[in-house]
């Protein structure tokens, strides 16, 4: 993926990405470091609570 494409994706989030970030605050994750976790759009839209719990568990393991 080139930089222009990555930038375009950041500036045009999907409905699922917007829904997830609505529930998460970036500052809650500052200083925690990042790992790649993947969730399908359908998972986020159908059960955002389960996605949030998976993220929380991943943060607790680090």
C-alpha positions as CSV (number, residue, x, y, z in Angstrom):
1,X,0.0,0.0,0.0
2,X,1.5,3.4,-0.9
3,X,1.3,6.5,1.3
4,X,-1.3,8.2,-0.8
5,X,-3.7,5.2,-0.6
6,X,-3.1,4.9,3.2
7,X,-3.8,8.6,3.7
8,X,-7.0,8.3,1.6
9,X,-8.1,5.4,3.8
10,X,-7.5,7.4,7.0
11,X,-9.4,10.4,5.7
12,X,-12.3,8.3,4.4
13,X,-13.2,5.8,7.2
14,X,-15.8,3.1,6.6
15,X,-19.0,3.1,8.6
16,X,-17.6,0.3,10.8
17,X,-14.4,2.4,11.5
18,X,-16.4,5.4,12.4
19,X,-18.7,3.3,14.7
20,X,-15.7,1.8,16.5
21,X,-13.8,5.1,17.0
22,X,-17.0,6.6,18.3
23,X,-16.7,4.1,21.2
24,X,-13.0,4.3,21.7
25,X,-11.0,7.3,22.6
26,X,-7.5,7.6,21.3
27,X,-6.2,8.9,24.6
28,X,-7.3,5.7,26.4
29,X,-4.8,3.9,24.2
30,X,-1.9,6.4,24.4
31,X,1.1,4.9,26.0
32,X,-0.2,1.4,25.7
33,X,1.6,0.7,22.4
34,X,-0.2,-0.8,19.4
35,X,-0.7,-4.2,17.9
36,X,-2.6,-5.1,14.9
37,X,-6.0,-6.4,15.6
38,X,-8.4,-7.2,12.7
39,X,-12.1,-7.1,12.8
40,X,-14.5,-7.4,9.9
41,X,-16.9,-4.5,9.3
42,X,-19.8,-6.9,10.1
43,X,-18.3,-7.7,13.5
44,X,-18.0,-4.0,14.4
45,X,-21.5,-3.1,13.2
46,X,-23.2,-6.2,14.7
47,X,-21.4,-6.3,18.1
48,X,-19.2,-3.4,18.9
49,X,-19.2,-4.4,22.6
50,X,-17.4,-7.7,21.7
51,X,-14.9,-5.8,19.6
52,X,-14.2,-3.4,22.4
53,X,-13.7,-6.3,24.8
54,X,-11.3,-8.0,22.5
55,X,-9.3,-4.8,22.2
56,X,-9.3,-4.4,26.0
57,X,-8.1,-7.9,26.5
58,X,-5.3,-7.4,24.0
59,X,-4.2,-4.3,25.8
60,X,-4.2,-6.1,29.2
61,X,-1.9,-8.8,27.7
62,X,0.8,-6.3,26.7
